[in-house]
Amino acid sequence: MTQRPSPPEAIAPADAPPFEAAIKRLTEIVQTLERGDLPLEESLRLFEEGVKLSRVSQGRLDAAEKRVEQLLAVDDRGQPRTAPFATDAADE
């Protein structure tokens, strides 16, 4: 019986490394995989880790983009639109 990889939701943002650390680790993984000198199983493990880090990082980027869009939003008259939005104190 083969072990199925865990879904990307398995890494909750609270459990994931900070954005900058995730990108640094992802860069290390890419460089290691590009060398091509690892056994297949190790390459697959690193690839899976990289995919998870990529998805978590993309989610954080999407959330940041949404916050910026909310902050820069204007109404039909060109006036700044204000609306409360949820913040996560851990991200600040």
N, C-alpha and C positions, 0 to 999 in steps of 0.2 A: 504494500500500500504506500503510495507516494504522499509526501507532505505537501499540502497546498500552501502557497504563500499567503500571508495574512493580507487582508484588504488594506488600502491606503488609510482608511479611517482608524486603523489599529494604532497609529501614532497620533494621539491627541495633541493639539497644540501645546497643552500644558506639559506634556512629556517630551516634546520635540526640542531640539537645541535652538538657541536664538538664531534669527535669520542669518546673520553674518557667519556664525559658526557652521550652519547648515551649508551655506554656499562654499565656504572654505573646504569642508569635508567633501562636498560634491566635486569640487575641482580636483582634490586629491584622488578621488575614486576614478574620475575620467582619465587622469594622467596614468594611473596604475593600469587601467584597462587598455589604454592605448599602447602601452609597452607590449602587451600580448604575451607575457611570459608566465602567466598564472595557469594552474590547472583549471579545467572547465568548471568544477564545482565551486571553487573559490571565485572565479569570474562571475558565475551566476549569483553567488551570495552578494558580491560587491554591486553587481548590477541592480539587484533587488533593493539593496540599501540606497543606492543612488536614485532609483525611481521614487522611493518613499520620501527621501529628502527633497527631491524636485517637486513632488506634489504638495508637500507641506509648505515649501517656500513659495510656490505659485499661489497657494491659498492666501498666504500672508500678503503677497504683492497685490492680489485682487482686492483684499480687504482694505489695504492702504489706498489703492486707487479709488475705491468707493468713497472712502473718507474724504479724499482730496476733492472728488467731484461734488460731494455734499457741501464742502466748505466754499467752493468756487461757484456754486449754482446761482443763477440769476433768473428772475421771473420775466414775463413778457414785456415789462416796462424797463428792463435792464437793472432792476433793483436787486440787491443781494437777497437771496432767499435764505431764511433761517429755519432750521428744524433740528430738534434734538436728535442725536444718534448715540447708539450704545458705544461705550468705550470699555476697553479691557485694561484695567490698571496694571496688569502684569506686562502688557506690551509697551507701557510708557517708560 
